[in-house]
């Protein structure tokens, strides 16, 4: 097929753009066109044309342009809901250096689930290699709830300080009681500076995930991993963990392993709070109305275990102390955040693309109805012919004018006043 005869129609271009947005590989997209057309010969373009379009039109966005669009997106979210919070700091070349944002729902949710927060930076963005971080809490159903997101160019101490200060400011300067992270030294130092009263602990999930890569150089590493898991998960007190951990290091000759020695006993032992045993020791102080069980369910989940309740029943305690009824589990609490919609934005499109999508959406219903019979199909064909003739006539009359030329219209016309914003315009909005 000659190059001058090859062309990507509007319908083909929109499908390519949608598939690219959904992460569908170009080869798969092209094969779907081939299957729908009934073969390669039925298409008036080749796979190279499609790939050129993706490279030239869809992916041809610089890091600086992306940063500017990201800033505009944050401004739009702020305009939609004043409680949307963000801070953005750009490099000298106008690429993203640091960014933090949290919508109104996340900020309201923090009021109820502020006790323990997990911060995770194990994900990187694909294109610009930015570190993606997320602040996560646990809601009243034991589910993860998002309390803020971030992008960082690096994982230096100052970057984490900037981020934690932004997050605290967003959440009304209320530091959580506990903060879980991975074993990042820079993060630890930044937390000590920004949240000195918060208890910082390493996330047990991250620790256990690293076991295979840290210990696979030892002979019998499978047995080592199994025994270490037994020690971590089945030591139900600090004293028993001390004994089991020391025995584990000695038995497998791991006393000089720097990674294992990097943990203080209590940093690992404190995480062990969900093990199940046949017997538990429950202590009850009738004067202070305090009950404590060795299974540590209350310390872990905030719910009294059946062992503690059995002791209270045996002691004929008719009413549980209010200290053991956490607000997060109370049915009387009106959770304001559940009535707030999560912030989202409609994708920006060129005017012609937007009109095309609207027309296709409406025509699908018409075509489905008309396809029920030959008579209805004939009616629609006649209507199409008449409408096409009318549109061609109008276009011919206005040929040479700009009244129908909307393809080059600015897709951000509703934000004209914002288009020329500088770095300082978006750094301190929140």
BELGICOR-V960902 format. One record per residue. N is the residue number from 0. RES is the residue in one small letter. SS is DSSP state (hx for helix, st for strand, lp for the rest). Layout:
BEGIN
N | RES | SS
N | RES | SS
END
This chain:
BEGIN
0 | x | lp
1 | x | lp
2 | x | hx
3 | x | hx
4 | x | hx
5 | x | lp
6 | x | lp
7 | x | lp
8 | x | lp
9 | x | hx
10 | x | hx
11 | x | hx
12 | x | hx
13 | x | hx
14 | x | hx
15 | x | hx
16 | x | hx
17 | x | hx
18 | x | hx
19 | x | hx
20 | x | hx
21 | x | lp
22 | x | lp
23 | x | lp
24 | x | lp
25 | x | hx
26 | x | hx
27 | x | hx
28 | x | hx
29 | x | hx
30 | x | hx
31 | x | hx
32 | x | hx
33 | x | hx
34 | x | hx
35 | x | hx
36 | x | hx
37 | x | lp
38 | x | lp
39 | x | hx
40 | x | hx
41 | x | hx
42 | x | lp
43 | x | lp
44 | x | lp
45 | x | lp
46 | x | hx
47 | x | hx
48 | x | hx
49 | x | hx
50 | x | hx
51 | x | hx
52 | x | hx
53 | x | hx
54 | x | hx
55 | x | hx
56 | x | hx
57 | x | hx
58 | x | lp
59 | x | lp
60 | x | lp
61 | x | lp
62 | x | hx
63 | x | hx
64 | x | hx
65 | x | hx
66 | x | hx
67 | x | hx
68 | x | hx
69 | x | hx
70 | x | hx
71 | x | hx
72 | x | hx
73 | x | hx
74 | x | hx
75 | x | hx
76 | x | hx
77 | x | hx
78 | x | hx
79 | x | hx
80 | x | lp
81 | x | lp
82 | x | lp
83 | x | lp
84 | x | st
85 | x | st
86 | x | st
87 | x | st
88 | x | st
89 | x | st
90 | x | lp
91 | x | lp
92 | x | lp
93 | x | lp
94 | x | lp
95 | x | st
96 | x | st
97 | x | st
98 | x | st
99 | x | st
100 | x | st
101 | x | st
102 | x | lp
103 | x | hx
104 | x | hx
105 | x | hx
106 | x | hx
107 | x | hx
108 | x | hx
109 | x | hx
110 | x | lp
111 | x | lp
112 | x | lp
113 | x | lp
114 | x | lp
115 | x | st
116 | x | st
117 | x | st
118 | x | st
119 | x | st
120 | x | st
121 | x | st
122 | x | st
123 | x | st
124 | x | lp
125 | x | lp
126 | x | lp
127 | x | lp
128 | x | lp
129 | x | lp
130 | x | st
131 | x | st
132 | x | st
133 | x | st
134 | x | st
135 | x | st
136 | x | st
137 | x | st
138 | x | lp
139 | x | lp
140 | x | lp
141 | x | lp
142 | x | lp
143 | x | st
144 | x | st
145 | x | st
146 | x | st
147 | x | st
148 | x | st
149 | x | st
150 | x | st
151 | x | st
152 | x | lp
153 | x | lp
154 | x | lp
155 | x | lp
156 | x | hx
157 | x | hx
158 | x | hx
159 | x | hx
160 | x | hx
161 | x | hx
162 | x | hx
163 | x | hx
164 | x | hx
165 | x | hx
166 | x | hx
167 | x | hx
168 | x | hx
169 | x | hx
170 | x | lp
171 | x | lp
172 | x | lp
173 | x | lp
174 | x | lp
175 | x | lp
176 | x | lp
177 | x | st
178 | x | st
179 | x | st
180 | x | st
181 | x | lp
182 | x | lp
183 | x | lp
184 | x | hx
185 | x | hx
186 | x | hx
187 | x | hx
188 | x | hx
189 | x | hx
190 | x | hx
191 | x | hx
192 | x | hx
193 | x | hx
194 | x | lp
195 | x | lp
196 | x | lp
197 | x | lp
198 | x | st
199 | x | st
200 | x | st
201 | x | st
202 | x | lp
203 | x | hx
204 | x | hx
205 | x | hx
206 | x | hx
207 | x | hx
208 | x | hx
209 | x | lp
210 | x | hx
211 | x | hx
212 | x | hx
213 | x | hx
214 | x | hx
215 | x | lp
216 | x | lp
217 | x | lp
218 | x | lp
219 | x | lp
220 | x | hx
221 | x | hx
222 | x | hx
223 | x | hx
224 | x | hx
225 | x | hx
226 | x | hx
227 | x | hx
228 | x | hx
229 | x | hx
230 | x | hx
231 | x | hx
232 | x | hx
233 | x | lp
234 | x | lp
235 | x | lp
236 | x | lp
237 | x | hx
238 | x | hx
239 | x | hx
240 | x | hx
241 | x | hx
242 | x | hx
243 | x | hx
244 | x | hx
245 | x | hx
246 | x | hx
247 | x | hx
248 | x | hx
249 | x | hx
250 | x | hx
251 | x | lp
252 | x | lp
253 | x | lp
254 | x | lp
255 | x | lp
256 | x | lp
257 | x | hx
258 | x | hx
259 | x | hx
260 | x | hx
261 | x | lp
262 | x | lp
263 | x | lp
264 | x | hx
265 | x | hx
266 | x | hx
267 | x | hx
268 | x | hx
269 | x | lp
270 | x | lp
271 | x | lp
272 | x | lp
273 | x | lp
274 | x | lp
275 | x | lp
276 | x | lp
277 | x | lp
278 | x | lp
279 | x | lp
280 | x | lp
281 | x | st
282 | x | st
283 | x | st
284 | x | st
285 | x | lp
286 | x | lp
287 | x | lp
288 | x | lp
289 | x | st
290 | x | st
291 | x | st
292 | x | st
293 | x | lp
294 | x | lp
295 | x | lp
296 | x | hx
297 | x | hx
298 | x | hx
299 | x | hx
300 | x | hx
301 | x | lp
302 | x | lp
303 | x | lp
304 | x | lp
305 | x | hx
306 | x | hx
307 | x | hx
308 | x | hx
309 | x | hx
310 | x | hx
311 | x | hx
312 | x | hx
313 | x | hx
314 | x | lp
315 | x | lp
316 | x | lp
317 | x | lp
318 | x | lp
319 | x | lp
320 | x | lp
321 | x | hx
322 | x | hx
323 | x | hx
324 | x | lp
325 | x | lp
326 | x | hx
327 | x | hx
328 | x | hx
329 | x | lp
330 | x | lp
331 | x | lp
332 | x | lp
333 | x | lp
334 | x | lp
335 | x | hx
336 | x | hx
337 | x | hx
338 | x | hx
339 | x | lp
340 | x | lp
341 | x | lp
342 | x | lp
343 | x | lp
344 | x | lp
345 | x | lp
346 | x | lp
347 | x | lp
348 | x | lp
349 | x | lp
350 | x | hx
351 | x | hx
352 | x | hx
353 | x | hx
354 | x | hx
355 | x | hx
356 | x | hx
357 | x | hx
358 | x | hx
359 | x | hx
360 | x | hx
361 | x | hx
362 | x | hx
363 | x | hx
364 | x | hx
365 | x | hx
366 | x | hx
367 | x | hx
368 | x | hx
369 | x | hx
370 | x | lp
371 | x | lp
372 | x | lp
373 | x | hx
374 | x | hx
375 | x | hx
376 | x | hx
377 | x | hx
378 | x | hx
379 | x | hx
380 | x | hx
381 | x | hx
382 | x | hx
383 | x | hx
384 | x | hx
385 | x | hx
386 | x | hx
387 | x | hx
388 | x | hx
389 | x | hx
390 | x | hx
391 | x | hx
392 | x | hx
393 | x | hx
394 | x | hx
395 | x | hx
396 | x | hx
397 | x | lp
398 | x | lp
399 | x | lp
400 | x | lp
401 | x | lp
402 | x | lp
403 | x | lp
404 | x | lp
405 | x | lp
406 | x | lp
407 | x | lp
408 | x | lp
409 | x | lp
410 | x | lp
411 | x | lp
412 | x | hx
413 | x | hx
414 | x | hx
415 | x | hx
416 | x | hx
417 | x | hx
418 | x | lp
419 | x | lp
420 | x | lp
421 | x | lp
422 | x | hx
423 | x | hx
424 | x | hx
425 | x | hx
426 | x | hx
427 | x | lp
428 | x | lp
429 | x | lp
END
